[in-house]
Amino acid sequence: MNKQRVLVDMDEVIADPMGAMIGWYNGKYNAAIDFELALGGSWIRIFPEEHREMILERLLSPGFFRHLPVMKNSVDVLREINKRYELYIVSAAMEFPNSLKDKLEWLLENFPFLTWRQLILCGDKGPVQGDFMIDDHVKNLQHFNGKKYLFTSAHNLDITGYDRLNNWEEVADVFLNDNTTTVK
């Protein structure tokens, strides 16, 4: 029997680049962050306009994506999903070219049960297809042919029209209970 294919995004789903950047920024400036500015766009907008170029430079720098915090419970839930499904991590890595090596090393270190064959580091997720996709960006879900799940992040709180997963406990409820979602 063929397993159903689950595609999972990396940034803001299993890795926390926004949290890492906020931690770094607060250590440097100890400034208030306005999460409302992220709605409908990039979380980079939560930072004061005069610092956004510096934030982008940090995102483009080697090593930023190598040491990101892991989203709570994602390792345990993905380990179980990996046993029951055909699991792939799909991450857009071309926008930040230095992230390619960082993301590969981060994934292999933090999710040692995954093989390199399960890691898709790409530019456009459009050609990648499966039965389910979990992503924080609607642009990656729009043309997906399977069941779409929007993973909650500061930048997508105002988006409707998608089944939403707010955390990894909810992912476990959907994919690991006895009444697992089936493709229609």
Buried (B, 14 or more C-beta within 10 A) or exposed (E): EEEBBBBBBBBBBBBBBBBBBBEEBEEEEEEEBEBEBBBEEBBBBBBBEEBBEEBBEBBEEEEBBBEBEBBEBBBEBBBBBBEEBBBBBBBBBEEBEBBBBBBBEBBEEBBEEBEEEBBBBEEEBEEBEBBBBBBBBBEBBEEBEBBBBBBBBBBBEEBEEBEBBEBBEBBBBBBBEEEEBEEE
